[in-house]
Amino acid sequence: MAERDQATEATLILQQLAQVIEQRKQADPSGSYVASLFGKGRKKIAQKVGEEGVEVALAAVGGQSGEIIAEMADLWFHCLVLLADANLSHQAVLNELAQRFGLSGLEEKASRTNNPS
């Protein structure tokens, strides 16, 4: 698959998942994991993001690529739920990443420290 096709497919997957997550905001929490997260509030959603981040790190230490991928998928998923809860889009994050291309990571981080936004 060509690089452009893979990028398009990845974008479509993120869009579809974000749409499903957005729809689940209105779903019955007893029948939807995502709806139950929304029902518990942002603090619980943020806690899940933190837990999944730790699980990614532990999987990385273990070195099993399948486990790293599975845990990373969980992390990305919960990050999308957090974005939806904050009424932000995954596209805003992609735009931020795109703006950082060509910048030194050290310079970019210093610019955020000096310019809190």
Backbone as XML, in Angstrom:
<?xml version="1.0"?>
<chain id="A" units="angstrom">
  <residue number="1" name="MET">
    <atom name="N" x="0.840" y="-1.168" z="0.000"/>
    <atom name="CA" x="0.000" y="0.000" z="0.000"/>
    <atom name="C" x="0.889" y="1.236" z="0.000"/>
  </residue>
  <residue number="2" name="ALA">
    <atom name="N" x="0.559" y="2.199" z="-0.822"/>
    <atom name="CA" x="1.343" y="3.422" z="-0.932"/>
    <atom name="C" x="1.229" y="4.240" z="0.351"/>
  </residue>
  <residue number="3" name="GLU">
    <atom name="N" x="2.254" y="5.044" z="0.616"/>
    <atom name="CA" x="2.288" y="5.850" z="1.835"/>
    <atom name="C" x="1.063" y="6.765" z="1.933"/>
  </residue>
  <residue number="4" name="ARG">
    <atom name="N" x="0.683" y="7.373" z="0.812"/>
    <atom name="CA" x="-0.479" y="8.276" z="0.792"/>
    <atom name="C" x="-1.758" y="7.504" z="1.121"/>
  </residue>
  <residue number="5" name="ASP">
    <atom name="N" x="-1.887" y="6.289" z="0.585"/>
    <atom name="CA" x="-3.060" y="5.462" z="0.868"/>
    <atom name="C" x="-3.120" y="5.093" z="2.347"/>
  </residue>
  <residue number="6" name="GLN">
    <atom name="N" x="-1.976" y="4.789" z="2.942"/>
    <atom name="CA" x="-1.930" y="4.456" z="4.365"/>
    <atom name="C" x="-2.326" y="5.654" z="5.212"/>
  </residue>
  <residue number="7" name="ALA">
    <atom name="N" x="-1.867" y="6.847" z="4.828"/>
    <atom name="CA" x="-2.224" y="8.052" z="5.562"/>
    <atom name="C" x="-3.726" y="8.314" z="5.470"/>
  </residue>
  <residue number="8" name="THR">
    <atom name="N" x="-4.281" y="8.125" z="4.295"/>
    <atom name="CA" x="-5.716" y="8.322" z="4.104"/>
    <atom name="C" x="-6.500" y="7.310" z="4.927"/>
  </residue>
  <residue number="9" name="GLU">
    <atom name="N" x="-6.056" y="6.057" z="4.913"/>
    <atom name="CA" x="-6.729" y="5.021" z="5.696"/>
    <atom name="C" x="-6.662" y="5.334" z="7.189"/>
  </residue>
  <residue number="10" name="ALA">
    <atom name="N" x="-5.510" y="5.778" z="7.669"/>
    <atom name="CA" x="-5.354" y="6.121" z="9.085"/>
    <atom name="C" x="-6.284" y="7.267" z="9.462"/>
  </residue>
  <residue number="11" name="THR">
    <atom name="N" x="-6.366" y="8.266" z="8.601"/>
    <atom name="CA" x="-7.254" y="9.400" z="8.854"/>
    <atom name="C" x="-8.707" y="8.946" z="8.913"/>
  </residue>
  <residue number="12" name="LEU">
    <atom name="N" x="-9.095" y="8.068" z="7.996"/>
    <atom name="CA" x="-10.465" y="7.562" z="7.985"/>
    <atom name="C" x="-10.786" y="6.760" z="9.250"/>
  </residue>
  <residue number="13" name="ILE">
    <atom name="N" x="-9.839" y="5.966" z="9.689"/>
    <atom name="CA" x="-10.044" y="5.184" z="10.914"/>
    <atom name="C" x="-10.252" y="6.124" z="12.100"/>
  </residue>
  <residue number="14" name="LEU">
    <atom name="N" x="-9.413" y="7.139" z="12.209"/>
    <atom name="CA" x="-9.567" y="8.108" z="13.305"/>
    <atom name="C" x="-10.907" y="8.826" z="13.215"/>
  </residue>
  <residue number="15" name="GLN">
    <atom name="N" x="-11.299" y="9.234" z="12.015"/>
    <atom name="CA" x="-12.589" y="9.918" z="11.832"/>
    <atom name="C" x="-13.755" y="9.020" z="12.228"/>
  </residue>
  <residue number="16" name="GLN">
    <atom name="N" x="-13.718" y="7.782" z="11.777"/>
    <atom name="CA" x="-14.803" y="6.851" z="12.087"/>
    <atom name="C" x="-14.885" y="6.584" z="13.578"/>
  </residue>
  <residue number="17" name="LEU">
    <atom name="N" x="-13.750" y="6.369" z="14.193"/>
    <atom name="CA" x="-13.732" y="6.105" z="15.631"/>
    <atom name="C" x="-14.216" y="7.325" z="16.405"/>
  </residue>
  <residue number="18" name="ALA">
    <atom name="N" x="-13.774" y="8.510" z="15.997"/>
    <atom name="CA" x="-14.219" y="9.739" z="16.659"/>
    <atom name="C" x="-15.732" y="9.916" z="16.516"/>
  </residue>
  <residue number="19" name="GLN">
    <atom name="N" x="-16.288" y="9.562" z="15.373"/>
    <atom name="CA" x="-17.736" y="9.668" z="15.162"/>
    <atom name="C" x="-18.487" y="8.714" z="16.081"/>
  </residue>
  <residue number="20" name="VAL">
    <atom name="N" x="-18.008" y="7.496" z="16.189"/>
    <atom name="CA" x="-18.651" y="6.518" z="17.073"/>
    <atom name="C" x="-18.585" y="7.003" z="18.517"/>
  </residue>
  <residue number="21" name="ILE">
    <atom name="N" x="-17.430" y="7.497" z="18.925"/>
    <atom name="CA" x="-17.273" y="7.998" z="20.295"/>
    <atom name="C" x="-18.245" y="9.152" z="20.538"/>
  </residue>
  <residue number="22" name="GLU">
    <atom name="N" x="-18.360" y="10.055" z="19.582"/>
    <atom name="CA" x="-19.271" y="11.195" z="19.710"/>
    <atom name="C" x="-20.720" y="10.706" z="19.851"/>
  </residue>
  <residue number="23" name="GLN">
    <atom name="N" x="-21.097" y="9.706" z="19.081"/>
    <atom name="CA" x="-22.449" y="9.146" z="19.164"/>
    <atom name="C" x="-22.711" y="8.514" z="20.523"/>
  </residue>
  <residue number="24" name="ARG">
    <atom name="N" x="-21.691" y="7.930" z="21.101"/>
    <atom name="CA" x="-21.851" y="7.233" z="22.382"/>
    <atom name="C" x="-22.058" y="8.204" z="23.540"/>
  </residue>
  <residue number="25" name="LYS">
    <atom name="N" x="-21.785" y="9.481" z="23.325"/>
    <atom name="CA" x="-22.052" y="10.466" z="24.382"/>
    <atom name="C" x="-23.516" y="10.401" z="24.809"/>
  </residue>
  <residue number="26" name="GLN">
    <atom name="N" x="-24.397" y="10.094" z="23.859"/>
    <atom name="CA" x="-25.836" y="10.080" z="24.124"/>
    <atom name="C" x="-26.373" y="8.678" z="24.413"/>
  </residue>
  <residue number="27" name="ALA">
    <atom name="N" x="-25.503" y="7.687" z="24.401"/>
    <atom name="CA" x="-25.946" y="6.295" z="24.569"/>
    <atom name="C" x="-26.220" y="5.978" z="26.035"/>
  </residue>
  <residue number="28" name="ASP">
    <atom name="N" x="-26.872" y="4.858" z="26.232"/>
    <atom name="CA" x="-27.165" y="4.359" z="27.572"/>
    <atom name="C" x="-25.869" y="3.827" z="28.185"/>
  </residue>
  <residue number="29" name="PRO">
    <atom name="N" x="-25.448" y="4.377" z="29.317"/>
    <atom name="CA" x="-24.199" y="3.921" z="29.948"/>
    <atom name="C" x="-24.187" y="2.450" z="30.330"/>
  </residue>
  <residue number="30" name="SER">
    <atom name="N" x="-25.363" y="1.860" z="30.513"/>
    <atom name="CA" x="-25.392" y="0.439" z="30.877"/>
    <atom name="C" x="-25.095" y="-0.456" z="29.685"/>
  </residue>
  <residue number="31" name="GLY">
    <atom name="N" x="-25.159" y="0.109" z="28.470"/>
    <atom name="CA" x="-24.916" y="-0.699" z="27.282"/>
    <atom name="C" x="-23.711" y="-0.261" z="26.471"/>
  </residue>
  <residue number="32" name="SER">
    <atom name="N" x="-22.956" y="0.715" z="26.987"/>
    <atom name="CA" x="-21.818" y="1.240" z="26.239"/>
    <atom name="C" x="-20.695" y="1.630" z="27.182"/>
  </residue>
  <residue number="33" name="TYR">
    <atom name="N" x="-19.528" y="1.040" z="26.959"/>
    <atom name="CA" x="-18.355" y="1.389" z="27.765"/>
    <atom name="C" x="-18.035" y="2.871" z="27.637"/>
  </residue>
  <residue number="34" name="VAL">
    <atom name="N" x="-18.080" y="3.388" z="26.409"/>
    <atom name="CA" x="-17.753" y="4.801" z="26.182"/>
    <atom name="C" x="-18.768" y="5.689" z="26.890"/>
  </residue>
  <residue number="35" name="ALA">
    <atom name="N" x="-20.038" y="5.375" z="26.760"/>
    <atom name="CA" x="-21.069" y="6.162" z="27.442"/>
    <atom name="C" x="-20.861" y="6.122" z="28.952"/>
  </residue>
  <residue number="36" name="SER">
    <atom name="N" x="-20.443" y="4.969" z="29.464"/>
    <atom name="CA" x="-20.200" y="4.877" z="30.913"/>
    <atom name="C" x="-19.028" y="5.765" z="31.324"/>
  </residue>
  <residue number="37" name="LEU">
    <atom name="N" x="-18.008" y="5.874" z="30.463"/>
    <atom name="CA" x="-16.903" y="6.783" z="30.762"/>
    <atom name="C" x="-17.384" y="8.228" z="30.787"/>
  </residue>
  <residue number="38" name="PHE">
    <atom name="N" x="-18.169" y="8.620" z="29.774"/>
    <atom name="CA" x="-18.703" y="9.980" z="29.757"/>
    <atom name="C" x="-19.535" y="10.235" z="31.005"/>
  </residue>
  <residue number="39" name="GLY">
    <atom name="N" x="-20.298" y="9.234" z="31.421"/>
    <atom name="CA" x="-21.136" y="9.374" z="32.607"/>
    <atom name="C" x="-20.336" y="9.562" z="33.887"/>
  </residue>
  <residue number="40" name="LYS">
    <atom name="N" x="-19.136" y="9.018" z="33.923"/>
    <atom name="CA" x="-18.288" y="9.130" z="35.112"/>
    <atom name="C" x="-17.511" y="10.448" z="35.147"/>
  </residue>
  <residue number="41" name="GLY">
    <atom name="N" x="-17.452" y="11.122" z="34.014"/>
    <atom name="CA" x="-16.838" y="12.445" z="33.994"/>
    <atom name="C" x="-15.388" y="12.453" z="33.546"/>
  </residue>
  <residue number="42" name="ARG">
    <atom name="N" x="-14.910" y="13.658" z="33.332"/>
    <atom name="CA" x="-13.571" y="13.856" z="32.776"/>
    <atom name="C" x="-12.469" y="13.312" z="33.679"/>
  </residue>
  <residue number="43" name="LYS">
    <atom name="N" x="-12.652" y="13.422" z="34.990"/>
    <atom name="CA" x="-11.607" y="12.920" z="35.888"/>
    <atom name="C" x="-11.370" y="11.425" z="35.660"/>
  </residue>
  <residue number="44" name="LYS">
    <atom name="N" x="-12.437" y="10.652" z="35.513"/>
    <atom name="CA" x="-12.306" y="9.209" z="35.281"/>
    <atom name="C" x="-11.695" y="8.944" z="33.902"/>
  </residue>
  <residue number="45" name="ILE">
    <atom name="N" x="-12.117" y="9.731" z="32.902"/>
    <atom name="CA" x="-11.557" y="9.568" z="31.564"/>
    <atom name="C" x="-10.064" y="9.858" z="31.588"/>
  </residue>
  <residue number="46" name="ALA">
    <atom name="N" x="-9.676" y="10.934" z="32.248"/>
    <atom name="CA" x="-8.256" y="11.288" z="32.353"/>
    <atom name="C" x="-7.482" y="10.212" z="33.102"/>
  </residue>
  <residue number="47" name="GLN">
    <atom name="N" x="-8.097" y="9.647" z="34.123"/>
    <atom name="CA" x="-7.463" y="8.555" z="34.866"/>
    <atom name="C" x="-7.205" y="7.364" z="33.942"/>
  </residue>
  <residue number="48" name="LYS">
    <atom name="N" x="-8.170" y="7.044" z="33.088"/>
    <atom name="CA" x="-7.989" y="5.934" z="32.143"/>
    <atom name="C" x="-6.848" y="6.222" z="31.172"/>
  </residue>
  <residue number="49" name="VAL">
    <atom name="N" x="-6.724" y="7.465" z="30.716"/>
    <atom name="CA" x="-5.612" y="7.830" z="29.834"/>
    <atom name="C" x="-4.290" y="7.582" z="30.560"/>
  </residue>
  <residue number="50" name="GLY">
    <atom name="N" x="-4.209" y="7.996" z="31.814"/>
    <atom name="CA" x="-2.999" y="7.769" z="32.595"/>
    <atom name="C" x="-2.691" y="6.293" z="32.782"/>
  </residue>
  <residue number="51" name="GLU">
    <atom name="N" x="-3.703" y="5.514" z="33.104"/>
    <atom name="CA" x="-3.516" y="4.071" z="33.281"/>
    <atom name="C" x="-3.014" y="3.425" z="31.999"/>
  </residue>
  <residue number="52" name="GLU">
    <atom name="N" x="-3.622" y="3.810" z="30.894"/>
    <atom name="CA" x="-3.216" y="3.221" z="29.612"/>
    <atom name="C" x="-1.794" y="3.648" z="29.242"/>
  </residue>
  <residue number="53" name="GLY">
    <atom name="N" x="-1.417" y="4.869" z="29.575"/>
    <atom name="CA" x="-0.042" y="5.317" z="29.331"/>
    <atom name="C" x="0.970" y="4.475" z="30.088"/>
  </residue>
  <residue number="54" name="VAL">
    <atom name="N" x="0.650" y="4.172" z="31.328"/>
    <atom name="CA" x="1.524" y="3.313" z="32.135"/>
    <atom name="C" x="1.594" y="1.912" z="31.524"/>
  </residue>
  <residue number="55" name="GLU">
    <atom name="N" x="0.462" y="1.404" z="31.065"/>
    <atom name="CA" x="0.448" y="0.075" z="30.459"/>
    <atom name="C" x="1.276" y="0.034" z="29.175"/>
  </residue>
  <residue number="56" name="VAL">
    <atom name="N" x="1.258" y="1.124" z="28.408"/>
    <atom name="CA" x="2.109" y="1.203" z="27.216"/>
    <atom name="C" x="3.569" y="1.144" z="27.638"/>
  </residue>
  <residue number="57" name="ALA">
    <atom name="N" x="3.933" y="1.909" z="28.642"/>
    <atom name="CA" x="5.321" y="1.932" z="29.104"/>
    <atom name="C" x="5.762" y="0.554" z="29.598"/>
  </residue>
  <residue number="58" name="LEU">
    <atom name="N" x="4.904" y="-0.106" z="30.348"/>
    <atom name="CA" x="5.251" y="-1.446" z="30.848"/>
    <atom name="C" x="5.375" y="-2.445" z="29.702"/>
  </residue>
  <residue number="59" name="ALA">
    <atom name="N" x="4.492" y="-2.330" z="28.721"/>
    <atom name="CA" x="4.579" y="-3.220" z="27.554"/>
    <atom name="C" x="5.881" y="-2.973" z="26.804"/>
  </residue>
  <residue number="60" name="ALA">
    <atom name="N" x="6.288" y="-1.715" z="26.713"/>
    <atom name="CA" x="7.530" y="-1.389" z="26.013"/>
    <atom name="C" x="8.728" y="-2.008" z="26.719"/>
  </residue>
  <residue number="61" name="VAL">
    <atom name="N" x="8.708" y="-1.988" z="28.037"/>
    <atom name="CA" x="9.797" y="-2.593" z="28.805"/>
    <atom name="C" x="9.829" y="-4.097" z="28.559"/>
  </residue>
  <residue number="62" name="GLY">
    <atom name="N" x="8.646" y="-4.699" z="28.462"/>
    <atom name="CA" x="8.560" y="-6.130" z="28.187"/>
    <atom name="C" x="8.998" y="-6.486" z="26.780"/>
  </residue>
  <residue number="63" name="GLY">
    <atom name="N" x="8.884" y="-5.541" z="25.874"/>
    <atom name="CA" x="9.404" y="-5.717" z="24.524"/>
    <atom name="C" x="8.578" y="-6.554" z="23.572"/>
  </residue>
  <residue number="64" name="GLN">
    <atom name="N" x="7.392" y="-6.968" z="23.969"/>
    <atom name="CA" x="6.548" y="-7.756" z="23.075"/>
    <atom name="C" x="5.777" y="-6.810" z="22.156"/>
  </residue>
  <residue number="65" name="SER">
    <atom name="N" x="6.071" y="-6.838" z="20.867"/>
    <atom name="CA" x="5.486" y="-5.867" z="19.943"/>
    <atom name="C" x="3.958" y="-5.947" z="19.911"/>
  </residue>
  <residue number="66" name="GLY">
    <atom name="N" x="3.391" y="-7.135" z="19.975"/>
    <atom name="CA" x="1.941" y="-7.267" z="19.974"/>
    <atom name="C" x="1.296" y="-6.596" z="21.166"/>
  </residue>
  <residue number="67" name="GLU">
    <atom name="N" x="1.925" y="-6.741" z="22.322"/>
    <atom name="CA" x="1.407" y="-6.124" z="23.542"/>
    <atom name="C" x="1.550" y="-4.600" z="23.475"/>
  </residue>
  <residue number="68" name="ILE">
    <atom name="N" x="2.669" y="-4.125" z="22.954"/>
    <atom name="CA" x="2.866" y="-2.681" z="22.806"/>
    <atom name="C" x="1.775" y="-2.105" z="21.904"/>
  </residue>
  <residue number="69" name="ILE">
    <atom name="N" x="1.514" y="-2.765" z="20.786"/>
    <atom name="CA" x="0.499" y="-2.287" z="19.846"/>
    <atom name="C" x="-0.877" y="-2.285" z="20.504"/>
  </residue>
  <residue number="70" name="ALA">
    <atom name="N" x="-1.228" y="-3.357" z="21.189"/>
    <atom name="CA" x="-2.544" y="-3.441" z="21.828"/>
    <atom name="C" x="-2.715" y="-2.354" z="22.884"/>
  </residue>
  <residue number="71" name="GLU">
    <atom name="N" x="-1.694" y="-2.150" z="23.686"/>
    <atom name="CA" x="-1.784" y="-1.125" z="24.736"/>
    <atom name="C" x="-1.794" y="0.283" z="24.137"/>
  </residue>
  <residue number="72" name="MET">
    <atom name="N" x="-1.041" y="0.479" z="23.061"/>
    <atom name="CA" x="-1.040" y="1.784" z="22.399"/>
    <atom name="C" x="-2.414" y="2.069" z="21.802"/>
  </residue>
  <residue number="73" name="ALA">
    <atom name="N" x="-3.057" y="1.052" z="21.247"/>
    <atom name="CA" x="-4.414" y="1.226" z="20.713"/>
    <atom name="C" x="-5.367" y="1.642" z="21.830"/>
  </residue>
  <residue number="74" name="ASP">
    <atom name="N" x="-5.236" y="1.010" z="22.997"/>
    <atom name="CA" x="-6.060" y="1.394" z="24.148"/>
    <atom name="C" x="-5.796" y="2.848" z="24.537"/>
  </residue>
  <residue number="75" name="LEU">
    <atom name="N" x="-4.532" y="3.251" z="24.545"/>
    <atom name="CA" x="-4.184" y="4.626" z="24.904"/>
    <atom name="C" x="-4.778" y="5.614" z="23.910"/>
  </residue>
  <residue number="76" name="TRP">
    <atom name="N" x="-4.581" y="5.364" z="22.632"/>
    <atom name="CA" x="-5.121" y="6.265" z="21.606"/>
    <atom name="C" x="-6.639" y="6.359" z="21.724"/>
  </residue>
  <residue number="77" name="PHE">
    <atom name="N" x="-7.286" y="5.220" z="21.938"/>
    <atom name="CA" x="-8.742" y="5.193" z="22.083"/>
    <atom name="C" x="-9.184" y="6.096" z="23.229"/>
  </residue>
  <residue number="78" name="HIS">
    <atom name="N" x="-8.566" y="5.914" z="24.386"/>
    <atom name="CA" x="-8.965" y="6.707" z="25.545"/>
    <atom name="C" x="-8.612" y="8.185" z="25.362"/>
  </residue>
  <residue number="79" name="CYS">
    <atom name="N" x="-7.552" y="8.473" z="24.620"/>
    <atom name="CA" x="-7.236" y="9.868" z="24.289"/>
    <atom name="C" x="-8.336" y="10.469" z="23.419"/>
  </residue>
  <residue number="80" name="LEU">
    <atom name="N" x="-8.864" y="9.702" z="22.479"/>
    <atom name="CA" x="-9.970" y="10.179" z="21.648"/>
    <atom name="C" x="-11.220" y="10.430" z="22.490"/>
  </residue>
  <residue number="81" name="VAL">
    <atom name="N" x="-11.463" y="9.584" z="23.472"/>
    <atom name="CA" x="-12.599" y="9.803" z="24.371"/>
    <atom name="C" x="-12.387" y="11.101" z="25.155"/>
  </residue>
  <residue number="82" name="LEU">
    <atom name="N" x="-11.189" y="11.328" z="25.641"/>
    <atom name="CA" x="-10.886" y="12.555" z="26.379"/>
    <atom name="C" x="-11.074" y="13.785" z="25.492"/>
  </residue>
  <residue number="83" name="LEU">
    <atom name="N" x="-10.592" y="13.715" z="24.267"/>
    <atom name="CA" x="-10.790" y="14.828" z="23.339"/>
    <atom name="C" x="-12.278" y="15.099" z="23.125"/>
  </residue>
  <residue number="84" name="ALA">
    <atom name="N" x="-13.060" y="14.046" z="22.928"/>
    <atom name="CA" x="-14.499" y="14.215" z="22.719"/>
    <atom name="C" x="-15.157" y="14.844" z="23.943"/>
  </residue>
  <residue number="85" name="ASP">
    <atom name="N" x="-14.740" y="14.423" z="25.116"/>
    <atom name="CA" x="-15.305" y="14.976" z="26.338"/>
    <atom name="C" x="-15.001" y="16.473" z="26.452"/>
  </residue>
  <residue number="86" name="ALA">
    <atom name="N" x="-13.840" y="16.869" z="25.953"/>
    <atom name="CA" x="-13.432" y="18.278" z="25.987"/>
    <atom name="C" x="-13.925" y="19.051" z="24.764"/>
  </residue>
  <residue number="87" name="ASN">
    <atom name="N" x="-14.730" y="18.391" z="23.927"/>
    <atom name="CA" x="-15.239" y="18.992" z="22.683"/>
    <atom name="C" x="-14.111" y="19.471" z="21.774"/>
  </residue>
  <residue number="88" name="LEU">
    <atom name="N" x="-13.069" y="18.649" z="21.713"/>
    <atom name="CA" x="-11.937" y="18.902" z="20.829"/>
    <atom name="C" x="-11.868" y="17.771" z="19.820"/>
  </residue>
  <residue number="89" name="SER">
    <atom name="N" x="-11.228" y="18.033" z="18.698"/>
    <atom name="CA" x="-11.150" y="17.000" z="17.667"/>
    <atom name="C" x="-9.737" y="16.439" z="17.556"/>
  </residue>
  <residue number="90" name="HIS">
    <atom name="N" x="-9.679" y="15.226" z="17.050"/>
    <atom name="CA" x="-8.370" y="14.627" z="16.782"/>
    <atom name="C" x="-7.637" y="15.447" z="15.726"/>
  </residue>
  <residue number="91" name="GLN">
    <atom name="N" x="-8.380" y="16.110" z="14.856"/>
    <atom name="CA" x="-7.756" y="16.922" z="13.809"/>
    <atom name="C" x="-6.956" y="18.078" z="14.412"/>
  </residue>
  <residue number="92" name="ALA">
    <atom name="N" x="-7.414" y="18.614" z="15.522"/>
    <atom name="CA" x="-6.670" y="19.685" z="16.185"/>
    <atom name="C" x="-5.303" y="19.186" z="16.648"/>
  </residue>
  <residue number="93" name="VAL">
    <atom name="N" x="-5.264" y="17.949" z="17.121"/>
    <atom name="CA" x="-3.992" y="17.356" z="17.545"/>
    <atom name="C" x="-3.102" y="17.111" z="16.336"/>
  </residue>
  <residue number="94" name="LEU">
    <atom name="N" x="-3.689" y="16.585" z="15.252"/>
    <atom name="CA" x="-2.910" y="16.370" z="14.031"/>
    <atom name="C" x="-2.373" y="17.686" z="13.490"/>
  </residue>
  <residue number="95" name="ASN">
    <atom name="N" x="-3.169" y="18.743" z="13.550"/>
    <atom name="CA" x="-2.710" y="20.056" z="13.102"/>
    <atom name="C" x="-1.531" y="20.544" z="13.947"/>
  </residue>
  <residue number="96" name="GLU">
    <atom name="N" x="-1.617" y="20.313" z="15.247"/>
    <atom name="CA" x="-0.521" y="20.705" z="16.142"/>
    <atom name="C" x="0.759" y="19.952" z="15.793"/>
  </residue>
  <residue number="97" name="LEU">
    <atom name="N" x="0.624" y="18.655" z="15.552"/>
    <atom name="CA" x="1.794" y="17.865" z="15.164"/>
    <atom name="C" x="2.374" y="18.355" z="13.839"/>
  </residue>
  <residue number="98" name="ALA">
    <atom name="N" x="1.503" y="18.679" z="12.897"/>
    <atom name="CA" x="1.963" y="19.166" z="11.593"/>
    <atom name="C" x="2.742" y="20.462" z="11.736"/>
  </residue>
  <residue number="99" name="GLN">
    <atom name="N" x="2.304" y="21.344" z="12.640"/>
    <atom name="CA" x="3.004" y="22.612" z="12.859"/>
    <atom name="C" x="4.396" y="22.410" z="13.437"/>
  </residue>
  <residue number="100" name="ARG">
    <atom name="N" x="4.592" y="21.300" z="14.092"/>
    <atom name="CA" x="5.882" y="21.041" z="14.734"/>
    <atom name="C" x="6.928" y="20.470" z="13.793"/>
  </residue>
  <residue number="101" name="PHE">
    <atom name="N" x="6.510" y="20.020" z="12.615"/>
    <atom name="CA" x="7.476" y="19.482" z="11.662"/>
    <atom name="C" x="8.521" y="20.536" z="11.337"/>
  </residue>
  <residue number="102" name="GLY">
    <atom name="N" x="9.770" y="20.103" z="11.310"/>
    <atom name="CA" x="10.863" y="21.008" z="10.968"/>
    <atom name="C" x="11.394" y="21.785" z="12.154"/>
  </residue>
  <residue number="103" name="LEU">
    <atom name="N" x="10.768" y="21.628" z="13.313"/>
    <atom name="CA" x="11.248" y="22.307" z="14.517"/>
    <atom name="C" x="12.066" y="21.338" z="15.357"/>
  </residue>
  <residue number="104" name="SER">
    <atom name="N" x="13.069" y="21.857" z="15.974"/>
    <atom name="CA" x="13.795" y="21.061" z="16.956"/>
    <atom name="C" x="12.850" y="20.789" z="18.118"/>
  </residue>
  <residue number="105" name="GLY">
    <atom name="N" x="12.843" y="19.575" z="18.604"/>
    <atom name="CA" x="12.016" y="19.246" z="19.755"/>
    <atom name="C" x="12.354" y="20.092" z="20.965"/>
  </residue>
  <residue number="106" name="LEU">
    <atom name="N" x="13.645" y="20.394" z="21.132"/>
    <atom name="CA" x="14.060" y="21.230" z="22.254"/>
    <atom name="C" x="13.535" y="22.651" z="22.104"/>
  </residue>
  <residue number="107" name="GLU">
    <atom name="N" x="13.598" y="23.184" z="20.889"/>
    <atom name="CA" x="13.094" y="24.537" z="20.648"/>
    <atom name="C" x="11.580" y="24.596" z="20.817"/>
  </residue>
  <residue number="108" name="GLU">
    <atom name="N" x="10.899" y="23.601" z="20.306"/>
    <atom name="CA" x="9.434" y="23.579" z="20.403"/>
    <atom name="C" x="9.007" y="23.536" z="21.863"/>
  </residue>
  <residue number="109" name="LYS">
    <atom name="N" x="9.638" y="22.691" z="22.647"/>
    <atom name="CA" x="9.288" y="22.584" z="24.063"/>
    <atom name="C" x="9.582" y="23.881" z="24.792"/>
  </residue>
  <residue number="110" name="ALA">
    <atom name="N" x="10.719" y="24.502" z="24.486"/>
    <atom name="CA" x="11.061" y="25.782" z="25.122"/>
    <atom name="C" x="10.036" y="26.848" z="24.767"/>
  </residue>
  <residue number="111" name="SER">
    <atom name="N" x="9.522" y="26.833" z="23.558"/>
    <atom name="CA" x="8.532" y="27.838" z="23.152"/>
    <atom name="C" x="7.234" y="27.648" z="23.924"/>
  </residue>
  <residue number="112" name="ARG">
    <atom name="N" x="6.883" y="26.415" z="24.263"/>
    <atom name="CA" x="5.672" y="26.177" z="25.069"/>
    <atom name="C" x="5.884" y="26.617" z="26.507"/>
  </residue>
  <residue number="113" name="THR">
    <atom name="N" x="7.084" y="26.416" z="27.033"/>
    <atom name="CA" x="7.375" y="26.797" z="28.410"/>
    <atom name="C" x="7.337" y="28.314" z="28.563"/>
  </residue>
  <residue number="114" name="ASN">
    <atom name="N" x="7.823" y="29.023" z="27.554"/>
    <atom name="CA" x="7.875" y="30.485" z="27.611"/>
    <atom name="C" x="6.572" y="31.130" z="27.210"/>
  </residue>
  <residue number="115" name="ASN">
    <atom name="N" x="5.694" y="30.374" z="26.563"/>
    <atom name="CA" x="4.446" y="30.932" z="26.059"/>
    <atom name="C" x="3.297" y="30.000" z="26.409"/>
  </residue>
  <residue number="116" name="PRO">
    <atom name="N" x="2.878" y="30.016" z="27.687"/>
    <atom name="CA" x="1.792" y="29.106" z="28.079"/>
    <atom name="C" x="0.493" y="29.493" z="27.382"/>
  </residue>
  <residue number="117" name="SER">
    <atom name="N" x="-0.110" y="28.484" z="26.746"/>
    <atom name="CA" x="-1.391" y="28.759" z="26.080"/>
    <atom name="C" x="-2.385" y="27.678" z="26.358"/>
  </residue>
</chain>
